[in-house]
Amino acid sequence: MIDNITVNEQSSVCIKADKTIYFDPFHIPGNPHDADIIFITHDHYDHFSPEDIAKTANDGTVFVAPAGMERSLAKAGISGSRVTFLTPGGSATVQGAKVEAVAAYNIMKPFHPKSKGWLGYVVTIGETRVYVCGDTDNTPEAQAVRCDIICVPIGGTYTMNSKSAAELVNTIKPQIAIPTHYGSIVGKPKDADEFEGYVGSAAKVVKKIRFLCKSAHNTNIVL
């Protein structure tokens, strides 16, 4: 399953299995129009990007989003008939995939209030449970999740930092931890190395975001 998961930027996760599933598509290259399901965690611009949704969606695409985003999706031209709206603790089966909604919020910061009802998602694909956290801190709801793979924000400022994210991973003990939400808008590429050090042997850390820079000879280098 891990080879079927890519992270484009921020928390823009794509899983290609029996279905092609996107979470918070953002800065998508090209126009793949290949999404079977698009999950939206909340309505901040780097998570709810109508431009990138248009690049990934097609006439058959369905959506999963927090219940408080009905108006935002409608404004983006997405019919409510195509959307499964969920609240924290809710669940649904979407195109054969079991989906569980997990509250995503800040504990001491103001950026993601619990009252908004914003979400992370646990999606069961085959026998693998993948938890895409959304923008959250190390909350009791996150600690209660049981999953095989976690896509966890580590960039700090708006979410957990690398140490707090590692504490969450060390609590729930997935097999694989994929760091997200760092290296572009917030956080640095080296945060993933710090995260890996804090996680230790609790899980295998797999770094999926690739950072390109220009060398003195204008050659792309992956950091």
PyMOL commands that place a pseudoatom at each C-alpha (Angstrom):
pseudoatom trace, name=CA, resn=MET, resi=1, chain=A, elem=C, hetatm=0, pos=[0.000, 0.000, 0.000]
pseudoatom trace, name=CA, resn=ILE, resi=2, chain=A, elem=C, hetatm=0, pos=[2.773, 2.471, 0.833]
pseudoatom trace, name=CA, resn=ASP, resi=3, chain=A, elem=C, hetatm=0, pos=[3.921, 2.501, -2.793]
pseudoatom trace, name=CA, resn=ASN, resi=4, chain=A, elem=C, hetatm=0, pos=[0.400, 3.593, -3.808]
pseudoatom trace, name=CA, resn=ILE, resi=5, chain=A, elem=C, hetatm=0, pos=[0.538, 6.747, -1.668]
pseudoatom trace, name=CA, resn=THR, resi=6, chain=A, elem=C, hetatm=0, pos=[1.984, 10.051, -2.841]
pseudoatom trace, name=CA, resn=VAL, resi=7, chain=A, elem=C, hetatm=0, pos=[2.173, 13.438, -1.143]
pseudoatom trace, name=CA, resn=ASN, resi=8, chain=A, elem=C, hetatm=0, pos=[2.246, 16.364, -3.535]
pseudoatom trace, name=CA, resn=GLU, resi=9, chain=A, elem=C, hetatm=0, pos=[2.588, 19.335, -1.174]
pseudoatom trace, name=CA, resn=GLN, resi=10, chain=A, elem=C, hetatm=0, pos=[1.347, 20.294, 2.263]
pseudoatom trace, name=CA, resn=SER, resi=11, chain=A, elem=C, hetatm=0, pos=[-1.295, 17.667, 3.100]
pseudoatom trace, name=CA, resn=SER, resi=12, chain=A, elem=C, hetatm=0, pos=[-2.164, 16.885, -0.514]
pseudoatom trace, name=CA, resn=VAL, resi=13, chain=A, elem=C, hetatm=0, pos=[-2.251, 13.088, -0.348]
pseudoatom trace, name=CA, resn=CYS, resi=14, chain=A, elem=C, hetatm=0, pos=[-3.215, 10.732, -3.170]
pseudoatom trace, name=CA, resn=ILE, resi=15, chain=A, elem=C, hetatm=0, pos=[-3.851, 6.999, -2.864]
pseudoatom trace, name=CA, resn=LYS, resi=16, chain=A, elem=C, hetatm=0, pos=[-4.103, 4.922, -6.019]
pseudoatom trace, name=CA, resn=ALA, resi=17, chain=A, elem=C, hetatm=0, pos=[-5.564, 1.506, -5.276]
pseudoatom trace, name=CA, resn=ASP, resi=18, chain=A, elem=C, hetatm=0, pos=[-8.864, 0.070, -6.534]
pseudoatom trace, name=CA, resn=LYS, resi=19, chain=A, elem=C, hetatm=0, pos=[-10.023, 3.689, -6.394]
pseudoatom trace, name=CA, resn=THR, resi=20, chain=A, elem=C, hetatm=0, pos=[-8.057, 6.900, -6.874]
pseudoatom trace, name=CA, resn=ILE, resi=21, chain=A, elem=C, hetatm=0, pos=[-8.502, 8.938, -3.726]
pseudoatom trace, name=CA, resn=TYR, resi=22, chain=A, elem=C, hetatm=0, pos=[-7.322, 12.487, -3.066]
pseudoatom trace, name=CA, resn=PHE, resi=23, chain=A, elem=C, hetatm=0, pos=[-7.136, 14.318, 0.241]
pseudoatom trace, name=CA, resn=ASP, resi=24, chain=A, elem=C, hetatm=0, pos=[-6.973, 18.130, 0.050]
pseudoatom trace, name=CA, resn=PRO, resi=25, chain=A, elem=C, hetatm=0, pos=[-5.608, 18.356, -3.511]
pseudoatom trace, name=CA, resn=PHE, resi=26, chain=A, elem=C, hetatm=0, pos=[-3.237, 21.326, -3.716]
pseudoatom trace, name=CA, resn=HIS, resi=27, chain=A, elem=C, hetatm=0, pos=[-0.785, 22.511, -6.387]
pseudoatom trace, name=CA, resn=ILE, resi=28, chain=A, elem=C, hetatm=0, pos=[-1.577, 19.490, -8.539]
pseudoatom trace, name=CA, resn=PRO, resi=29, chain=A, elem=C, hetatm=0, pos=[0.575, 19.282, -11.682]
pseudoatom trace, name=CA, resn=GLY, resi=30, chain=A, elem=C, hetatm=0, pos=[-1.312, 18.811, -14.925]
pseudoatom trace, name=CA, resn=ASN, resi=31, chain=A, elem=C, hetatm=0, pos=[-4.997, 17.929, -15.160]
pseudoatom trace, name=CA, resn=PRO, resi=32, chain=A, elem=C, hetatm=0, pos=[-5.328, 14.236, -14.293]
pseudoatom trace, name=CA, resn=HIS, resi=33, chain=A, elem=C, hetatm=0, pos=[-9.122, 14.255, -13.785]
pseudoatom trace, name=CA, resn=ASP, resi=34, chain=A, elem=C, hetatm=0, pos=[-8.731, 10.795, -12.230]
pseudoatom trace, name=CA, resn=ALA, resi=35, chain=A, elem=C, hetatm=0, pos=[-10.325, 11.166, -8.796]
pseudoatom trace, name=CA, resn=ASP, resi=36, chain=A, elem=C, hetatm=0, pos=[-12.955, 8.677, -7.703]
pseudoatom trace, name=CA, resn=ILE, resi=37, chain=A, elem=C, hetatm=0, pos=[-13.194, 10.284, -4.244]
pseudoatom trace, name=CA, resn=ILE, resi=38, chain=A, elem=C, hetatm=0, pos=[-11.942, 13.656, -3.008]
pseudoatom trace, name=CA, resn=PHE, resi=39, chain=A, elem=C, hetatm=0, pos=[-11.732, 14.247, 0.737]
pseudoatom trace, name=CA, resn=ILE, resi=40, chain=A, elem=C, hetatm=0, pos=[-11.628, 17.789, 2.118]
pseudoatom trace, name=CA, resn=THR, resi=41, chain=A, elem=C, hetatm=0, pos=[-10.498, 18.258, 5.728]
pseudoatom trace, name=CA, resn=HIS, resi=42, chain=A, elem=C, hetatm=0, pos=[-11.352, 21.967, 6.144]
pseudoatom trace, name=CA, resn=ASP, resi=43, chain=A, elem=C, hetatm=0, pos=[-11.763, 25.183, 4.208]
pseudoatom trace, name=CA, resn=HIS, resi=44, chain=A, elem=C, hetatm=0, pos=[-8.353, 26.843, 4.475]
pseudoatom trace, name=CA, resn=TYR, resi=45, chain=A, elem=C, hetatm=0, pos=[-6.946, 27.650, 1.040]
pseudoatom trace, name=CA, resn=ASP, resi=46, chain=A, elem=C, hetatm=0, pos=[-4.155, 25.063, 1.162]
pseudoatom trace, name=CA, resn=HIS, resi=47, chain=A, elem=C, hetatm=0, pos=[-6.672, 22.300, 1.877]
pseudoatom trace, name=CA, resn=PHE, resi=48, chain=A, elem=C, hetatm=0, pos=[-9.757, 23.410, -0.024]
pseudoatom trace, name=CA, resn=SER, resi=49, chain=A, elem=C, hetatm=0, pos=[-8.554, 24.572, -3.419]
pseudoatom trace, name=CA, resn=PRO, resi=50, chain=A, elem=C, hetatm=0, pos=[-11.357, 24.711, -6.032]
pseudoatom trace, name=CA, resn=GLU, resi=51, chain=A, elem=C, hetatm=0, pos=[-8.702, 25.157, -8.739]
pseudoatom trace, name=CA, resn=ASP, resi=52, chain=A, elem=C, hetatm=0, pos=[-7.002, 21.883, -7.817]
pseudoatom trace, name=CA, resn=ILE, resi=53, chain=A, elem=C, hetatm=0, pos=[-10.300, 20.097, -7.307]
pseudoatom trace, name=CA, resn=ALA, resi=54, chain=A, elem=C, hetatm=0, pos=[-11.136, 21.044, -10.900]
pseudoatom trace, name=CA, resn=LYS, resi=55, chain=A, elem=C, hetatm=0, pos=[-7.852, 19.471, -12.027]
pseudoatom trace, name=CA, resn=THR, resi=56, chain=A, elem=C, hetatm=0, pos=[-8.517, 16.155, -10.287]
pseudoatom trace, name=CA, resn=ALA, resi=57, chain=A, elem=C, hetatm=0, pos=[-12.301, 15.739, -10.470]
pseudoatom trace, name=CA, resn=ASN, resi=58, chain=A, elem=C, hetatm=0, pos=[-14.394, 14.292, -13.273]
pseudoatom trace, name=CA, resn=ASP, resi=59, chain=A, elem=C, hetatm=0, pos=[-18.118, 13.788, -13.795]
pseudoatom trace, name=CA, resn=GLY, resi=60, chain=A, elem=C, hetatm=0, pos=[-18.127, 10.681, -11.599]
pseudoatom trace, name=CA, resn=THR, resi=61, chain=A, elem=C, hetatm=0, pos=[-16.106, 12.049, -8.700]
pseudoatom trace, name=CA, resn=VAL, resi=62, chain=A, elem=C, hetatm=0, pos=[-17.733, 12.079, -5.276]
pseudoatom trace, name=CA, resn=PHE, resi=63, chain=A, elem=C, hetatm=0, pos=[-16.664, 14.086, -2.255]
pseudoatom trace, name=CA, resn=VAL, resi=64, chain=A, elem=C, hetatm=0, pos=[-16.395, 13.763, 1.524]
pseudoatom trace, name=CA, resn=ALA, resi=65, chain=A, elem=C, hetatm=0, pos=[-16.260, 16.948, 3.600]
pseudoatom trace, name=CA, resn=PRO, resi=66, chain=A, elem=C, hetatm=0, pos=[-17.068, 18.398, 7.032]
pseudoatom trace, name=CA, resn=ALA, resi=67, chain=A, elem=C, hetatm=0, pos=[-20.741, 19.162, 7.557]
pseudoatom trace, name=CA, resn=GLY, resi=68, chain=A, elem=C, hetatm=0, pos=[-19.970, 22.858, 8.031]
pseudoatom trace, name=CA, resn=MET, resi=69, chain=A, elem=C, hetatm=0, pos=[-18.638, 23.209, 4.488]
pseudoatom trace, name=CA, resn=GLU, resi=70, chain=A, elem=C, hetatm=0, pos=[-21.922, 22.842, 2.572]
pseudoatom trace, name=CA, resn=ARG, resi=71, chain=A, elem=C, hetatm=0, pos=[-21.920, 26.493, 1.515]
pseudoatom trace, name=CA, resn=SER, resi=72, chain=A, elem=C, hetatm=0, pos=[-18.235, 26.501, 0.512]
pseudoatom trace, name=CA, resn=LEU, resi=73, chain=A, elem=C, hetatm=0, pos=[-18.646, 23.481, -1.716]
pseudoatom trace, name=CA, resn=ALA, resi=74, chain=A, elem=C, hetatm=0, pos=[-21.807, 24.855, -3.276]
pseudoatom trace, name=CA, resn=LYS, resi=75, chain=A, elem=C, hetatm=0, pos=[-20.017, 28.149, -4.007]
pseudoatom trace, name=CA, resn=ALA, resi=76, chain=A, elem=C, hetatm=0, pos=[-17.311, 26.107, -5.767]
pseudoatom trace, name=CA, resn=GLY, resi=77, chain=A, elem=C, hetatm=0, pos=[-19.975, 24.522, -7.973]
pseudoatom trace, name=CA, resn=ILE, resi=78, chain=A, elem=C, hetatm=0, pos=[-19.982, 21.142, -6.244]
pseudoatom trace, name=CA, resn=SER, resi=79, chain=A, elem=C, hetatm=0, pos=[-23.510, 19.807, -5.875]
pseudoatom trace, name=CA, resn=GLY, resi=80, chain=A, elem=C, hetatm=0, pos=[-24.495, 18.569, -2.443]
pseudoatom trace, name=CA, resn=SER, resi=81, chain=A, elem=C, hetatm=0, pos=[-25.821, 15.406, -4.076]
pseudoatom trace, name=CA, resn=ARG, resi=82, chain=A, elem=C, hetatm=0, pos=[-22.210, 14.427, -4.783]
pseudoatom trace, name=CA, resn=VAL, resi=83, chain=A, elem=C, hetatm=0, pos=[-20.990, 15.038, -1.226]
pseudoatom trace, name=CA, resn=THR, resi=84, chain=A, elem=C, hetatm=0, pos=[-21.057, 12.925, 1.913]
pseudoatom trace, name=CA, resn=PHE, resi=85, chain=A, elem=C, hetatm=0, pos=[-20.971, 15.398, 4.788]
pseudoatom trace, name=CA, resn=LEU, resi=86, chain=A, elem=C, hetatm=0, pos=[-19.611, 14.093, 8.082]
pseudoatom trace, name=CA, resn=THR, resi=87, chain=A, elem=C, hetatm=0, pos=[-19.217, 15.317, 11.634]
pseudoatom trace, name=CA, resn=PRO, resi=88, chain=A, elem=C, hetatm=0, pos=[-16.507, 14.253, 14.104]
pseudoatom trace, name=CA, resn=GLY, resi=89, chain=A, elem=C, hetatm=0, pos=[-17.052, 10.639, 15.141]
pseudoatom trace, name=CA, resn=GLY, resi=90, chain=A, elem=C, hetatm=0, pos=[-19.263, 9.937, 12.133]
pseudoatom trace, name=CA, resn=SER, resi=91, chain=A, elem=C, hetatm=0, pos=[-18.743, 7.217, 9.560]
pseudoatom trace, name=CA, resn=ALA, resi=92, chain=A, elem=C, hetatm=0, pos=[-19.928, 6.238, 6.100]
pseudoatom trace, name=CA, resn=THR, resi=93, chain=A, elem=C, hetatm=0, pos=[-19.213, 3.882, 3.243]
pseudoatom trace, name=CA, resn=VAL, resi=94, chain=A, elem=C, hetatm=0, pos=[-18.236, 5.805, 0.109]
pseudoatom trace, name=CA, resn=GLN, resi=95, chain=A, elem=C, hetatm=0, pos=[-17.829, 3.900, -3.153]
pseudoatom trace, name=CA, resn=GLY, resi=96, chain=A, elem=C, hetatm=0, pos=[-17.189, 0.765, -1.126]
pseudoatom trace, name=CA, resn=ALA, resi=97, chain=A, elem=C, hetatm=0, pos=[-14.589, 2.345, 1.174]
pseudoatom trace, name=CA, resn=LYS, resi=98, chain=A, elem=C, hetatm=0, pos=[-15.291, 2.581, 4.896]
pseudoatom trace, name=CA, resn=VAL, resi=99, chain=A, elem=C, hetatm=0, pos=[-14.661, 6.132, 6.139]
pseudoatom trace, name=CA, resn=GLU, resi=100, chain=A, elem=C, hetatm=0, pos=[-14.384, 7.311, 9.748]
pseudoatom trace, name=CA, resn=ALA, resi=101, chain=A, elem=C, hetatm=0, pos=[-14.295, 11.024, 10.589]
pseudoatom trace, name=CA, resn=VAL, resi=102, chain=A, elem=C, hetatm=0, pos=[-11.910, 12.190, 13.324]
pseudoatom trace, name=CA, resn=ALA, resi=103, chain=A, elem=C, hetatm=0, pos=[-12.046, 15.641, 14.914]
pseudoatom trace, name=CA, resn=ALA, resi=104, chain=A, elem=C, hetatm=0, pos=[-9.123, 17.834, 13.796]
pseudoatom trace, name=CA, resn=TYR, resi=105, chain=A, elem=C, hetatm=0, pos=[-8.422, 20.944, 15.871]
pseudoatom trace, name=CA, resn=ASN, resi=106, chain=A, elem=C, hetatm=0, pos=[-5.910, 22.976, 17.849]
pseudoatom trace, name=CA, resn=ILE, resi=107, chain=A, elem=C, hetatm=0, pos=[-5.778, 22.671, 21.607]
pseudoatom trace, name=CA, resn=MET, resi=108, chain=A, elem=C, hetatm=0, pos=[-4.058, 25.970, 22.481]
pseudoatom trace, name=CA, resn=LYS, resi=109, chain=A, elem=C, hetatm=0, pos=[-3.821, 27.711, 19.094]
pseudoatom trace, name=CA, resn=PRO, resi=110, chain=A, elem=C, hetatm=0, pos=[-6.630, 29.701, 17.414]
pseudoatom trace, name=CA, resn=PHE, resi=111, chain=A, elem=C, hetatm=0, pos=[-6.236, 28.493, 13.827]
pseudoatom trace, name=CA, resn=HIS, resi=112, chain=A, elem=C, hetatm=0, pos=[-8.424, 25.380, 13.859]
pseudoatom trace, name=CA, resn=PRO, resi=113, chain=A, elem=C, hetatm=0, pos=[-11.119, 25.720, 16.535]
pseudoatom trace, name=CA, resn=LYS, resi=114, chain=A, elem=C, hetatm=0, pos=[-12.801, 22.535, 17.691]
pseudoatom trace, name=CA, resn=SER, resi=115, chain=A, elem=C, hetatm=0, pos=[-16.168, 24.255, 17.214]
pseudoatom trace, name=CA, resn=LYS, resi=116, chain=A, elem=C, hetatm=0, pos=[-15.669, 24.269, 13.420]
pseudoatom trace, name=CA, resn=GLY, resi=117, chain=A, elem=C, hetatm=0, pos=[-16.109, 20.507, 13.216]
pseudoatom trace, name=CA, resn=TRP, resi=118, chain=A, elem=C, hetatm=0, pos=[-13.146, 20.093, 10.852]
pseudoatom trace, name=CA, resn=LEU, resi=119, chain=A, elem=C, hetatm=0, pos=[-11.902, 16.603, 10.165]
pseudoatom trace, name=CA, resn=GLY, resi=120, chain=A, elem=C, hetatm=0, pos=[-9.238, 14.040, 9.576]
pseudoatom trace, name=CA, resn=TYR, resi=121, chain=A, elem=C, hetatm=0, pos=[-10.227, 10.728, 8.033]
pseudoatom trace, name=CA, resn=VAL, resi=122, chain=A, elem=C, hetatm=0, pos=[-9.505, 7.045, 8.521]
pseudoatom trace, name=CA, resn=VAL, resi=123, chain=A, elem=C, hetatm=0, pos=[-10.126, 5.219, 5.255]
pseudoatom trace, name=CA, resn=THR, resi=124, chain=A, elem=C, hetatm=0, pos=[-10.025, 1.427, 5.071]
pseudoatom trace, name=CA, resn=ILE, resi=125, chain=A, elem=C, hetatm=0, pos=[-8.586, 0.222, 1.777]
pseudoatom trace, name=CA, resn=GLY, resi=126, chain=A, elem=C, hetatm=0, pos=[-8.596, -3.537, 1.546]
pseudoatom trace, name=CA, resn=GLU, resi=127, chain=A, elem=C, hetatm=0, pos=[-7.388, -4.464, 5.012]
pseudoatom trace, name=CA, resn=THR, resi=128, chain=A, elem=C, hetatm=0, pos=[-5.265, -1.332, 5.492]
pseudoatom trace, name=CA, resn=ARG, resi=129, chain=A, elem=C, hetatm=0, pos=[-6.436, 1.575, 7.647]
pseudoatom trace, name=CA, resn=VAL, resi=130, chain=A, elem=C, hetatm=0, pos=[-4.982, 4.904, 6.508]
pseudoatom trace, name=CA, resn=TYR, resi=131, chain=A, elem=C, hetatm=0, pos=[-5.373, 7.931, 8.790]
pseudoatom trace, name=CA, resn=VAL, resi=132, chain=A, elem=C, hetatm=0, pos=[-4.965, 11.331, 7.108]
pseudoatom trace, name=CA, resn=CYS, resi=133, chain=A, elem=C, hetatm=0, pos=[-4.975, 13.685, 10.064]
pseudoatom trace, name=CA, resn=GLY, resi=134, chain=A, elem=C, hetatm=0, pos=[-5.822, 17.036, 8.523]
pseudoatom trace, name=CA, resn=ASP, resi=135, chain=A, elem=C, hetatm=0, pos=[-4.662, 20.092, 10.498]
pseudoatom trace, name=CA, resn=THR, resi=136, chain=A, elem=C, hetatm=0, pos=[-4.683, 19.016, 14.106]
pseudoatom trace, name=CA, resn=ASP, resi=137, chain=A, elem=C, hetatm=0, pos=[-2.789, 18.881, 17.352]
pseudoatom trace, name=CA, resn=ASN, resi=138, chain=A, elem=C, hetatm=0, pos=[-2.084, 15.777, 19.404]
pseudoatom trace, name=CA, resn=THR, resi=139, chain=A, elem=C, hetatm=0, pos=[-5.664, 15.467, 20.642]
pseudoatom trace, name=CA, resn=PRO, resi=140, chain=A, elem=C, hetatm=0, pos=[-7.460, 12.715, 22.578]
pseudoatom trace, name=CA, resn=GLU, resi=141, chain=A, elem=C, hetatm=0, pos=[-9.469, 11.936, 19.434]
pseudoatom trace, name=CA, resn=ALA, resi=142, chain=A, elem=C, hetatm=0, pos=[-6.297, 11.463, 17.397]
pseudoatom trace, name=CA, resn=GLN, resi=143, chain=A, elem=C, hetatm=0, pos=[-4.765, 9.312, 20.125]
pseudoatom trace, name=CA, resn=ALA, resi=144, chain=A, elem=C, hetatm=0, pos=[-7.801, 7.023, 20.021]
pseudoatom trace, name=CA, resn=VAL, resi=145, chain=A, elem=C, hetatm=0, pos=[-7.337, 6.189, 16.322]
pseudoatom trace, name=CA, resn=ARG, resi=146, chain=A, elem=C, hetatm=0, pos=[-6.088, 2.767, 15.334]
pseudoatom trace, name=CA, resn=CYS, resi=147, chain=A, elem=C, hetatm=0, pos=[-4.462, 2.658, 11.917]
pseudoatom trace, name=CA, resn=ASP, resi=148, chain=A, elem=C, hetatm=0, pos=[-1.769, 0.977, 9.874]
pseudoatom trace, name=CA, resn=ILE, resi=149, chain=A, elem=C, hetatm=0, pos=[-0.551, 4.147, 8.120]
pseudoatom trace, name=CA, resn=ILE, resi=150, chain=A, elem=C, hetatm=0, pos=[-0.722, 7.711, 9.397]
pseudoatom trace, name=CA, resn=CYS, resi=151, chain=A, elem=C, hetatm=0, pos=[-0.212, 10.887, 7.344]
pseudoatom trace, name=CA, resn=VAL, resi=152, chain=A, elem=C, hetatm=0, pos=[0.591, 13.351, 10.107]
pseudoatom trace, name=CA, resn=PRO, resi=153, chain=A, elem=C, hetatm=0, pos=[1.335, 17.111, 10.044]
pseudoatom trace, name=CA, resn=ILE, resi=154, chain=A, elem=C, hetatm=0, pos=[4.712, 18.033, 11.521]
pseudoatom trace, name=CA, resn=GLY, resi=155, chain=A, elem=C, hetatm=0, pos=[5.384, 21.637, 10.439]
pseudoatom trace, name=CA, resn=GLY, resi=156, chain=A, elem=C, hetatm=0, pos=[4.319, 23.449, 13.590]
pseudoatom trace, name=CA, resn=THR, resi=157, chain=A, elem=C, hetatm=0, pos=[2.775, 26.951, 13.650]
pseudoatom trace, name=CA, resn=TYR, resi=158, chain=A, elem=C, hetatm=0, pos=[-0.714, 25.795, 12.638]
pseudoatom trace, name=CA, resn=THR, resi=159, chain=A, elem=C, hetatm=0, pos=[-0.467, 22.120, 13.676]
pseudoatom trace, name=CA, resn=MET, resi=160, chain=A, elem=C, hetatm=0, pos=[1.755, 19.784, 15.630]
pseudoatom trace, name=CA, resn=ASN, resi=161, chain=A, elem=C, hetatm=0, pos=[5.495, 20.205, 15.323]
pseudoatom trace, name=CA, resn=SER, resi=162, chain=A, elem=C, hetatm=0, pos=[7.820, 17.262, 14.697]
pseudoatom trace, name=CA, resn=LYS, resi=163, chain=A, elem=C, hetatm=0, pos=[8.141, 16.351, 18.375]
pseudoatom trace, name=CA, resn=SER, resi=164, chain=A, elem=C, hetatm=0, pos=[4.414, 16.493, 19.129]
pseudoatom trace, name=CA, resn=ALA, resi=165, chain=A, elem=C, hetatm=0, pos=[3.604, 14.536, 15.960]
pseudoatom trace, name=CA, resn=ALA, resi=166, chain=A, elem=C, hetatm=0, pos=[6.100, 11.876, 16.988]
pseudoatom trace, name=CA, resn=GLU, resi=167, chain=A, elem=C, hetatm=0, pos=[4.440, 11.674, 20.408]
pseudoatom trace, name=CA, resn=LEU, resi=168, chain=A, elem=C, hetatm=0, pos=[1.143, 10.941, 18.654]
pseudoatom trace, name=CA, resn=VAL, resi=169, chain=A, elem=C, hetatm=0, pos=[2.775, 8.255, 16.498]
pseudoatom trace, name=CA, resn=ASN, resi=170, chain=A, elem=C, hetatm=0, pos=[4.435, 6.729, 19.545]
pseudoatom trace, name=CA, resn=THR, resi=171, chain=A, elem=C, hetatm=0, pos=[1.033, 6.583, 21.243]
pseudoatom trace, name=CA, resn=ILE, resi=172, chain=A, elem=C, hetatm=0, pos=[-0.993, 4.926, 18.470]
pseudoatom trace, name=CA, resn=LYS, resi=173, chain=A, elem=C, hetatm=0, pos=[1.870, 2.882, 16.968]
pseudoatom trace, name=CA, resn=PRO, resi=174, chain=A, elem=C, hetatm=0, pos=[0.975, 2.554, 13.283]
pseudoatom trace, name=CA, resn=GLN, resi=175, chain=A, elem=C, hetatm=0, pos=[3.220, 0.481, 11.083]
pseudoatom trace, name=CA, resn=ILE, resi=176, chain=A, elem=C, hetatm=0, pos=[4.136, 3.464, 8.890]
pseudoatom trace, name=CA, resn=ALA, resi=177, chain=A, elem=C, hetatm=0, pos=[4.199, 7.226, 9.519]
pseudoatom trace, name=CA, resn=ILE, resi=178, chain=A, elem=C, hetatm=0, pos=[4.275, 9.691, 6.615]
pseudoatom trace, name=CA, resn=PRO, resi=179, chain=A, elem=C, hetatm=0, pos=[5.093, 13.297, 7.630]
pseudoatom trace, name=CA, resn=THR, resi=180, chain=A, elem=C, hetatm=0, pos=[3.057, 16.030, 5.913]
pseudoatom trace, name=CA, resn=HIS, resi=181, chain=A, elem=C, hetatm=0, pos=[2.365, 19.777, 6.153]
pseudoatom trace, name=CA, resn=TYR, resi=182, chain=A, elem=C, hetatm=0, pos=[5.976, 20.937, 6.199]
pseudoatom trace, name=CA, resn=GLY, resi=183, chain=A, elem=C, hetatm=0, pos=[8.626, 22.334, 3.920]
pseudoatom trace, name=CA, resn=SER, resi=184, chain=A, elem=C, hetatm=0, pos=[6.580, 24.825, 1.897]
pseudoatom trace, name=CA, resn=ILE, resi=185, chain=A, elem=C, hetatm=0, pos=[4.138, 27.132, 3.688]
pseudoatom trace, name=CA, resn=VAL, resi=186, chain=A, elem=C, hetatm=0, pos=[5.431, 26.173, 7.140]
pseudoatom trace, name=CA, resn=GLY, resi=187, chain=A, elem=C, hetatm=0, pos=[8.242, 24.024, 8.436]
pseudoatom trace, name=CA, resn=LYS, resi=188, chain=A, elem=C, hetatm=0, pos=[11.528, 23.012, 6.864]
pseudoatom trace, name=CA, resn=PRO, resi=189, chain=A, elem=C, hetatm=0, pos=[12.547, 19.853, 4.987]
pseudoatom trace, name=CA, resn=LYS, resi=190, chain=A, elem=C, hetatm=0, pos=[14.805, 18.918, 7.920]
pseudoatom trace, name=CA, resn=ASP, resi=191, chain=A, elem=C, hetatm=0, pos=[11.717, 18.694, 10.169]
pseudoatom trace, name=CA, resn=ALA, resi=192, chain=A, elem=C, hetatm=0, pos=[11.092, 15.240, 8.704]
pseudoatom trace, name=CA, resn=ASP, resi=193, chain=A, elem=C, hetatm=0, pos=[14.517, 14.109, 9.874]
pseudoatom trace, name=CA, resn=GLU, resi=194, chain=A, elem=C, hetatm=0, pos=[13.789, 15.418, 13.374]
pseudoatom trace, name=CA, resn=PHE, resi=195, chain=A, elem=C, hetatm=0, pos=[10.419, 13.677, 13.312]
pseudoatom trace, name=CA, resn=GLU, resi=196, chain=A, elem=C, hetatm=0, pos=[12.038, 10.405, 12.313]
pseudoatom trace, name=CA, resn=GLY, resi=197, chain=A, elem=C, hetatm=0, pos=[14.489, 10.704, 15.190]
pseudoatom trace, name=CA, resn=TYR, resi=198, chain=A, elem=C, hetatm=0, pos=[11.720, 11.330, 17.710]
pseudoatom trace, name=CA, resn=VAL, resi=199, chain=A, elem=C, hetatm=0, pos=[9.666, 8.386, 16.405]
pseudoatom trace, name=CA, resn=GLY, resi=200, chain=A, elem=C, hetatm=0, pos=[12.545, 5.973, 16.762]
pseudoatom trace, name=CA, resn=SER, resi=201, chain=A, elem=C, hetatm=0, pos=[11.453, 2.346, 16.507]
pseudoatom trace, name=CA, resn=ALA, resi=202, chain=A, elem=C, hetatm=0, pos=[7.735, 2.997, 17.120]
pseudoatom trace, name=CA, resn=ALA, resi=203, chain=A, elem=C, hetatm=0, pos=[6.978, 3.104, 13.383]
pseudoatom trace, name=CA, resn=LYS, resi=204, chain=A, elem=C, hetatm=0, pos=[8.706, 3.192, 10.029]
pseudoatom trace, name=CA, resn=VAL, resi=205, chain=A, elem=C, hetatm=0, pos=[8.926, 6.785, 8.813]
pseudoatom trace, name=CA, resn=VAL, resi=206, chain=A, elem=C, hetatm=0, pos=[8.493, 7.179, 5.055]
pseudoatom trace, name=CA, resn=LYS, resi=207, chain=A, elem=C, hetatm=0, pos=[9.166, 10.638, 3.604]
pseudoatom trace, name=CA, resn=LYS, resi=208, chain=A, elem=C, hetatm=0, pos=[6.982, 11.207, 0.572]
pseudoatom trace, name=CA, resn=ILE, resi=209, chain=A, elem=C, hetatm=0, pos=[7.325, 14.943, -0.097]
pseudoatom trace, name=CA, resn=ARG, resi=210, chain=A, elem=C, hetatm=0, pos=[10.117, 15.694, -2.590]
pseudoatom trace, name=CA, resn=PHE, resi=211, chain=A, elem=C, hetatm=0, pos=[11.706, 19.149, -2.461]
pseudoatom trace, name=CA, resn=LEU, resi=212, chain=A, elem=C, hetatm=0, pos=[13.376, 20.496, -5.577]
pseudoatom trace, name=CA, resn=CYS, resi=213, chain=A, elem=C, hetatm=0, pos=[15.916, 23.278, -5.635]
pseudoatom trace, name=CA, resn=LYS, resi=214, chain=A, elem=C, hetatm=0, pos=[18.233, 24.648, -8.276]
pseudoatom trace, name=CA, resn=SER, resi=215, chain=A, elem=C, hetatm=0, pos=[21.963, 23.991, -8.101]
pseudoatom trace, name=CA, resn=ALA, resi=216, chain=A, elem=C, hetatm=0, pos=[24.576, 26.374, -9.400]
pseudoatom trace, name=CA, resn=HIS, resi=217, chain=A, elem=C, hetatm=0, pos=[24.295, 24.518, -12.706]
pseudoatom trace, name=CA, resn=ASN, resi=218, chain=A, elem=C, hetatm=0, pos=[20.455, 24.772, -12.763]
pseudoatom trace, name=CA, resn=THR, resi=219, chain=A, elem=C, hetatm=0, pos=[20.040, 21.076, -12.062]
pseudoatom trace, name=CA, resn=ASN, resi=220, chain=A, elem=C, hetatm=0, pos=[17.120, 19.958, -9.897]
pseudoatom trace, name=CA, resn=ILE, resi=221, chain=A, elem=C, hetatm=0, pos=[18.295, 18.404, -6.651]
pseudoatom trace, name=CA, resn=VAL, resi=222, chain=A, elem=C, hetatm=0, pos=[15.977, 16.394, -4.408]
pseudoatom trace, name=CA, resn=LEU, resi=223, chain=A, elem=C, hetatm=0, pos=[16.399, 17.348, -0.759]
for i in range(1, 223): cmd.bond("trace and resi %d" % i, "trace and resi %d" % (i + 1))
show_as sticks, trace
zoom trace
